[in-house]
Every structure is written in structure tokens, then in C-alpha cells.
Amino acid sequence: MSFFTSGLFWFLEGVLFCIFILAVRAWAEDRSIPMPYWKWISLGAWVFLAGFTLAFVGTSFGEGEPAAAIRGGILFGIIVVIAGAGLWRLLKMESSQGEEKLATETEE
């Protein structure tokens, strides 16, 4: 368990998070999805909520409270899934509108 409190763990955690951000940026550029600052903030809030859910479940199991872990995991899990679906639609919505606008502009 001392690995999770070591500097190496947090270093690897930071490296993986940076790779995640670069991958999201490349994914958005590849699909021509505009990513203004408010979309990055929304994505960051969702990632924080998903991380909180995992931390809550892990901590509750670690403290010997499986009922709280299960109930909290279900509740926060549903919230994360719904928020993730909403964020996905929000990210894809503007890109599809942009593609339609681009298609109509090229036809004229």
C-alpha cells in the first residue's frame, strides 16, 4: 500500500493524465470538433466526478463499509453515466451542426 502514497505513483498518475488530455485534444482535432474553454472545463468536471466516484467506492470498501460503497457507487455511477452521455452529445452536437453548415455553404 505504500506505493500509492509514494511520489512515483503520483508521477505516473500525472503522466497518464497528460496523455489523456493530449489524446482528447487529438481526437477533437481529428473529428473537427471545436473545443472552446467551456468544453474543456465541462470535460474536466466530468473527469473529476468520475474520479470522485471511484475514490468514494474504494475508500468505502477500504473502511469496511460495503453497503455504503455499493449504494454510493450506484448513485454516483448513474450520475456519471448520465452526465457523460450529456457531455458526449454536447461535444458532438456542435461538430455535426458545423458539418451541416459547411455542407450547405459548399453547395451554394
N, C-alpha and C positions, 0 to 999 in steps of 0.2 A: 504494500500500500504506500510505501514511502516514495515510489516512482511518481505517483500522482501529485505529490507536493514538491517535487524536485523542479529545478529550473529547466531541465531537459524536456520534461513533459510540456511545460508552458511554451518553450521554444518551438517544439513540434506542433503544438496547437496553433501558434501564431503563423507558422509556415503554411499549415493546411488552410487556415482562414484566408491568407493572402492568395493561395492558389485558387480557392473558391471564388474570391472576388474577381480575379483575372479571368477565370472560366466564365463567370456570369457576364462580364464585360465582352468577352469574345463571342459568346452565344448571342448577346443582344446585337452586336455589330453584324454578325453573320446573317441574322434574320431581319436586319434593318429595323430594329425596334429602338425608337428614341428613348433614352434613359436620362431624363432630367433629374435634378437633385431630389425632388419629392418621391420619385420612384425608388431611388437608392435608399432613402430614409424608410419608405414602406417595406422594402426588402429587408433592411436591417432590423426593423421592428419585428418582422415575421421570424427571422433567424433567432433573434433574442427570445421570442415567445416559444419557439420550438426547443431551444436550449434550456429554457426555464422548465419546460415540461419534462425533459429528460432528467434534469437535475433534481426536480421535485420527486419524481418516481424513484430515482436512485438513492436519494437521501432518505426517503421514507422507508424503503426496504432496508437500508443500512441501519436505520434507527429501530428496526424491528416492528414496524407498523405496516404490515402488508395490506390491511384494509384501506388505510389512507392512501397508500401507493396506488392501489387499483382504482379507487374512486377518483382520486386526483388525476391519474393517468387517463382515465376515460373522459373526464370532464375537460381537462386541458387538451387532450388529444383531439376531441371533437372540435374544440375551438381552433386548434392549429390547422386541422384539415379544412374547415370552412374558410378560415382566413387565407389559407394557401390557395384554395380554389378561387376565391375572390381576387387575390393578388395576381394569380395567373391570368384570369380574364381581363384584369386591368392592364397588365403588361401587353397582352395580345390584342386588346381592343384597339388601341391607337395604331398599332402596326397594321392591322387589317384595314382600318379607315384610311391610313396613309397609302396603302397599296391600291385601294379603290380610287382615291383621289388621283394618284399617279396614273392609273389606267384611264380615267376619264380625261385627264389633261393630255395624254398622248393621243387619244382618239380625236380630239378637237383639232 
